[in-house]
Structure formats: structure tokens, C-alpha cells
């Protein structure tokens, strides 16, 4: 399919071609975007600064041993913590980012999102149409354009259009690159290497017919008490704290060293106190946000609707159109039956369903038994 509107094929006004995205390419796209943000550069600065702080702590330990004959246990502990921090930044963070990208891709596929569609490059913008969505990014509103040897990335306000090199013929690549380089503001261009188109001919045309959503096998209306709603909202606090751990620990290290050097307060004590304080601040901050949400809904938690289907659990806020969360069965790691609730855990997502909202417990047990992976298919029975 070619949407050339000029009289000459050598000078088309627009072109359209099929494109899709694999999991590996999605992870690569996420990595390219992260490398283009200030957060990535800050992580590099953190790694260098952490190494410098380790050397500084070792020098202080050596000074105390030589002149005072004592081992500074506080700075020794700080040195070990800094070493752990360096390993975390260098090894764990990149691995965690890749795992999160894989989870995002898996969740999108499992909830029915399609990455296969038609890309159309026009004079005013670039568009991608799939069987589940349509994304249009005007060039002057493109937040970030990245060109790498293996892909092109057009970052939009909410969605991005990613075009792997294997989906581009030389002619299509030249046209898209020309549009981007001439029309996307130069300040928003990130050129990491010239694209190397890898397609000798265009991919087969994709199926753009919109799939029918699965019929729900069970629909529950969830009326939470304020305590239940707050518990559900604050359940992700540990994950959020872990995600921001490098920045939090980095700040705590500096303040702890300052306290030890100038205020003579043990650095380890200050570090532990700061980390605990930041965690508690995040915890109570989440609680306040949950209370604010209830205040906006008239003082009570918003009413939710949970639809159980062969694909997963779809949770909707009945008061706000478009507010929904999908928990595919393949992503649900645990289903725990407690005394008053049934809790579903899906990585960073958490759903609690009060038993008073479940008219037939045997039915929901049967759903979990049939749809969850075998190794974790039955709800754990807990009476807490």
C-alpha cells in the first residue's frame, strides 16, 4: 500500500507501510528513551560520585587507623553500603529496567493490544493505525525524535511510534528520516547513528480488523470502606520506594557523611534514620492521596467494577469513563483468600475484593482454578 499523492513516485507527498514491534525491540526502545532522559545521565553521575565517596570513606578509615589506632566502624559500614549501591546502580537497575519493559510488553499483548499496523508519514505528522488503536504525532508536537541504526522513535505526549529498521525499505527510510529531520524541532532530535534500513521489500499487510472483547464470565461491583480503599492504594508503596531507591540512598549518603564530618553524628545512624523517614513520608503521602480521592468522590471511596474473563480481570472506576486497570491472568502472581477479602497480586498491581461483594465464592474459586497458571492456580486460604 502506497499513499503517494504526487504525479511522480520519486517525490511522494506521503508514504504508508506496515510495521510491527517485537518484545526485544520494545525493550530496546525503552532503553533508548531512558538514555535520552536526564535521569539516565544522573544515574551515571551517581555511579561516579558513589565511587568517589567510597574512596573518601576509605581514606578516613585509613586516617583513623594510622593516627588514632581505631577502626571507624561507622565509615566502614558506609563503605560497604556504598559498594552495594554501586552494584545496584551498575547491575540491578539496568536489569530491573529491562524486566519492567518486558512486563509492559507482555501485559499489553495479554490485554489484546496489537503492535502490528500501518504507519503513514505525511507532511504534518506521522500516524500508526493498528487493530486496537490509532496514534497521530504531529512533527511540531513530537516530544522526542530518536534515530539509531536499528530503529526510529517518535515520542508523543502519551504514546510513541517506533519503527524498527527491519520494517523499512531504503526509500521509505529516506522519506521518514527526511520528514523528521526537516520538521521535528532540532532541540528535540536525538541522533545516535544513521538508520540502516533492513527490508528489501515491505512487510505483508497487517490485519486491522478490531477484535471483539471477551465476554465477562463474572461481574462484581466493589463498594469499599475507607479503610479497604486506603489499604489497596498504599499497597504499592514498597515497589515505589524500591524503584526510587538509587536517588533516595544517594541523597541520604551525602547527608549522613555531612552529619558525621561536621556535626559528629554517626553516619550510619543518620543514613538509617533518613531512609526510614523517607519511607514513612511516602507511606503517609499515599494515604493522604487516597483520602483526597475519597474527598473528591464525596467522602467515600469511588465505586469500582471488576469483570472476570478468560483474558484476565478488568477493573473500572464506574464514576470516570476510561479509568480502568487490566490484570491478565498470566501476570497474576498470587491469589490469596483471606478472612474478609480475596487479594490478587500482579507484579506492581494489587486488587483486593471484599467478600461481601462476592455473591458466590465457589464461582470465583473456579475462575481462578481454570485461568491462572497451574503452579499458582488455587487461591491460598488465609484467615488473617
C-alpha positions in Angstrom: 0.0 0.0 0.0 1.4 3.4 -1.0 -0.3 6.7 -0.4 1.7 8.7 -2.9 -0.3 11.7 -4.0 2.1 13.2 -6.4 2.5 12.6 -10.0 5.9 11.2 -9.6 6.8 8.2 -7.4 10.2 9.6 -6.9 8.7 12.6 -5.0 5.8 11.3 -2.9 3.8 13.5 -0.6 3.2 10.7 1.8 4.0 7.1 2.2 2.4 4.2 4.1 4.0 0.9 5.0 3.4 -2.0 7.5 5.3 -2.1 10.8 5.3 -4.1 14.0 7.3 -4.4 17.2 8.7 -7.4 18.9 9.5 -7.7 22.7 13.2 -7.3 22.1 12.6 -4.2 20.0 10.2 -2.8 22.7 12.9 -3.2 25.3 15.4 -1.6 23.0 13.0 1.4 22.5 12.6 1.7 26.3 16.4 1.7 26.7 16.9 4.4 24.0 14.3 6.6 25.6 15.8 6.2 29.1 19.2 7.0 27.8 17.8 10.3 26.4 16.5 11.5 29.7 18.2 13.4 32.5 17.5 10.5 34.8 19.9 8.3 32.9 22.7 10.9 32.9 22.0 11.5 36.6 22.5 7.7 37.2 25.9 7.9 35.5 26.8 10.8 37.8 25.6 8.8 40.8 27.9 5.9 39.8 30.9 8.2 39.6 30.0 10.1 42.8 29.4 6.8 44.7 32.9 5.6 43.7 34.4 8.9 44.8 32.6 8.7 48.1 33.9 5.1 48.6 37.4 6.3 48.2 36.8 9.2 50.6 35.4 6.9 53.2 38.4 4.5 52.9 40.8 7.5 53.3 39.0 8.5 56.5 39.2 4.9 57.8 42.9 4.7 56.9 43.5 8.1 58.7 41.8 7.0 61.9 43.8 3.7 61.9 47.1 5.5 61.4 46.6 8.4 63.8 44.2 7.2 66.4 44.7 3.4 66.2 40.9 2.9 66.0 38.7 1.5 63.3 35.9 3.8 62.3 33.0 1.3 62.2 30.5 3.9 61.0 32.5 4.7 57.9 33.3 1.1 57.3 29.6 0.3 57.3 29.0 3.3 54.9 31.8 2.0 52.6 30.0 -1.4 52.4 26.7 0.3 51.8 28.3 2.4 49.0 29.7 -0.8 47.5 26.2 -2.3 47.5 24.9 0.9 46.0 27.4 0.8 43.2 26.5 -2.8 42.3 22.8 -1.8 42.5 23.3 1.1 40.0 25.6 -0.8 37.7 23.9 -4.3 37.6 20.5 -4.3 39.2 19.0 -1.1 37.8 19.6 -2.0 34.1 18.3 -5.5 34.7 15.2 -4.1 36.5 14.5 -1.6 33.7 14.6 -4.4 31.2 12.3 -6.6 33.2 9.8 -3.8 33.6 9.9 -3.2 29.8 9.3 -6.9 29.2 6.4 -6.8 31.7 4.9 -3.8 29.9 5.0 -5.5 26.6 3.6 -8.8 27.9 0.8 -7.0 29.7 -0.1 -5.1 26.5 -0.1 -8.2 24.4 -2.1 -10.2 27.0 -4.7 -7.5 27.3 -5.2 -7.5 23.5 -3.1 -4.6 22.3 -1.7 -5.0 18.9 1.7 -3.7 17.8 1.2 -4.6 14.1 -0.2 -1.9 11.9 0.2 0.6 9.1 2.5 3.6 9.5 1.8 6.7 7.4 4.3 9.5 7.2 2.7 12.7 6.0 3.8 16.3 5.7 2.3 17.4 9.0 2.9 14.3 11.1 3.3 10.6 11.4 0.4 8.1 12.2 0.2 4.5 13.1 -3.1 2.5 12.9 -3.5 -0.9 14.4 -6.5 -3.1 15.1 -6.7 -1.7 18.6 -5.6 1.9 18.4 -4.7 4.9 16.3 -1.8 7.2 17.2 -1.0 10.5 15.5 2.0 12.6 16.3 2.4 16.0 14.6 6.0 16.7 13.9 5.9 20.1 15.7 4.4 18.3 18.8 6.9 15.4 18.8 8.4 15.4 22.3 11.5 13.4 21.2 12.8 12.0 17.9 15.5 9.3 18.2 17.4 7.9 15.3 19.5 4.8 15.9 21.0 2.3 13.4 18.2 -0.2 14.3 15.1 2.0 14.7 13.4 5.3 14.6 11.4 6.6 17.5 8.7 9.4 17.5 7.8 10.2 21.1 4.3 11.7 21.6 2.6 13.2 24.6 1.1 9.8 25.6 2.1 7.2 23.0 5.1 6.7 20.8 5.6 5.4 17.3 8.5 3.0 17.0 9.7 1.9 13.5 12.3 -0.9 13.5 14.9 -0.9 10.7 13.7 -4.3 9.6 10.3 -2.7 8.6 11.9 0.0 6.4 13.0 -0.2 2.8 15.6 2.3 1.8 13.0 4.5 0.0 10.7 4.5 3.0 13.5 5.1 5.4 14.8 8.1 3.4 11.3 9.6 3.3 10.6 9.2 7.0 14.0 10.4 8.0 13.7 13.5 5.7 10.3 14.4 7.2 11.6 14.0 10.8 14.9 15.9 10.3 13.3 18.8 8.5 10.1 19.1 10.6 10.8 18.0 14.1 12.4 20.8 16.1 16.2 20.3 16.2 16.3 20.6 20.0 14.1 17.5 20.3 16.2 15.4 17.9 18.5 12.7 19.4 20.7 11.3 16.6 22.6 8.2 17.8 23.6 6.9 14.4 22.2 6.8 10.9 19.4 4.3 10.4 20.4 1.3 8.3 17.2 0.0 6.6 17.0 -3.8 6.6 14.0 -4.5 4.4 14.3 -5.3 0.7 10.5 -5.1 0.4 7.6 -4.1 2.7 6.2 -6.4 5.2 2.8 -8.2 4.5 -0.3 -6.0 5.1 -1.5 -6.4 8.7 -5.0 -7.4 9.8 -6.6 -4.1 11.1 -10.0 -5.6 12.0 -10.8 -4.7 15.6 -11.0 -7.9 17.7 -14.1 -8.5 19.8 -13.5 -8.2 23.6 -14.1 -11.4 25.5 -17.4 -11.7 27.3 -17.1 -11.4 31.1 -17.8 -14.6 33.0 -18.4 -12.7 36.2 -19.0 -9.1 37.0 -18.7 -7.7 40.5 -19.5 -4.2 41.9 -17.0 -3.2 44.5 -18.1 -0.9 47.3 -15.0 -0.3 49.5 -14.9 1.0 53.0 -12.4 3.9 53.5 -10.0 1.5 55.3 -10.1 -1.1 52.5 -9.6 1.6 49.8 -6.6 3.1 51.6 -5.1 -0.3 52.1 -5.3 -1.0 48.4 -3.8 2.3 47.4 -0.9 2.1 49.8 -0.1 -1.5 48.8 2.3 -0.3 46.1 4.4 1.8 48.5 7.2 -0.8 48.7 7.5 -1.1 45.0 7.6 2.7 44.5 10.2 3.1 47.3 12.4 0.4 45.7 12.0 2.0 42.2 13.4 5.3 43.6 15.9 3.7 45.9 19.1 4.9 44.0 18.1 8.6 44.2 16.9 8.2 47.8 20.0 6.4 49.0 22.3 8.8 47.1 20.8 11.8 49.0 20.9 10.0 52.3 24.6 9.2 51.8 25.5 12.8 51.3 23.5 14.0 54.3 24.9 11.2 56.5 28.5 12.0 55.6 27.9 15.7 56.2 26.4 14.9 59.6 29.4 12.7 60.6 32.1 15.2 59.4 30.6 18.4 60.7 28.0 17.5 63.4 29.8 14.4 64.7 26.7 12.3 64.4 27.4 8.7 63.3 26.9 8.5 59.6 25.2 5.0 59.7 22.7 6.2 62.3 21.8 9.3 60.2 21.5 7.1 57.0 19.2 4.6 58.6 17.0 7.4 60.1 16.8 9.2 56.8 15.8 6.1 54.8 13.2 5.2 57.4 11.9 8.8 57.4 11.6 8.9 53.6 9.8 5.6 53.6 7.3 6.8 56.2 6.8 10.1 54.3 6.0 8.1 51.1 3.6 5.8 53.0 1.6 8.6 54.6 1.8 10.6 51.4 0.0 7.7 49.6 -2.6 7.6 52.4 -3.3 11.3 52.0 -3.7 10.9 48.2 -6.2 8.1 48.9 -8.1 10.3 51.3 -8.0 13.1 48.7 -9.5 10.8 46.1 -12.3 9.9 48.5 -12.9 13.6 49.3 -13.4 14.3 45.5 -15.9 11.4 45.4 -18.0 12.9 48.3 -16.1 11.4 51.2 -16.5 7.8 50.2 -14.3 5.5 48.0 -15.3 5.5 44.3 -17.4 2.5 43.3 -15.4 0.0 41.2 -16.5 -2.7 38.8 -14.4 -5.9 38.3 -15.0 -8.0 35.2 -13.6 -11.6 35.1 -13.0 -13.0 31.6 -10.8 -15.7 30.1 -8.2 -13.0 29.5 -8.0 -11.6 33.0 -9.6 -9.1 35.4 -10.7 -5.7 34.1 -11.2 -3.1 36.9 -13.2 0.0 36.1 -14.0 3.2 38.0 -17.7 3.5 37.4 -17.6 7.3 38.0 -14.9 8.0 35.4 -15.0 6.8 31.8 -11.7 5.4 30.7 -10.3 4.9 34.2 -9.5 1.2 34.1 -6.8 -1.3 35.0 -6.3 -4.7 33.4 -4.8 -7.7 35.3 -4.1 -10.5 32.7 -4.3 -14.0 34.3 -0.8 -14.7 33.1 0.5 -11.7 35.0 -1.3 -12.5 38.3 1.4 -14.0 40.6 -0.8 -14.8 43.6 -4.5 -15.1 44.6 -4.9 -15.0 48.3 -8.2 -15.7 50.1 -8.3 -14.0 53.4 -11.0 -13.9 56.1 -12.8 -10.9 54.7 -11.2 -10.4 51.2 -9.8 -12.0 48.1 -6.5 -10.4 47.1 -4.9 -10.5 43.6 -1.2 -9.7 43.1 0.1 -8.9 39.6 3.7 -7.6 40.0 3.2 -3.9 40.9 -0.6 -4.1 40.7 -2.8 -5.1 43.6 -6.5 -5.7 43.8 -8.5 -6.5 46.9 -12.1 -7.6 46.7 -14.2 -7.7 49.8 -16.0 -11.0 50.3 -19.3 -9.2 50.9 -19.2 -8.1 47.2 -18.8 -11.7 46.1 -22.2 -13.5 45.9 -20.7 -16.9 45.1 -17.3 -17.7 46.4 -17.3 -21.1 44.7 -17.7 -19.4 41.3 -14.7 -17.1 41.8 -12.6 -20.1 43.1 -13.5 -22.0 40.0 -12.5 -19.0 37.8 -9.1 -18.7 39.5 -8.6 -22.5 39.2 -9.3 -22.5 35.5 -7.5 -19.4 34.4 -4.4 -19.0 36.5 -1.2 -20.9 35.6 -1.1 -24.4 37.2 1.7 -23.7 39.6 -0.4 -20.9 41.3 -3.9 -21.6 40.2 -5.7 -22.1 43.6 -6.3 -19.2 46.0 -4.3 -19.5 49.2 -6.6 -19.7 52.1 -5.6 -17.4 54.9 -7.7 -16.4 57.9 -5.8 -13.1 58.7 
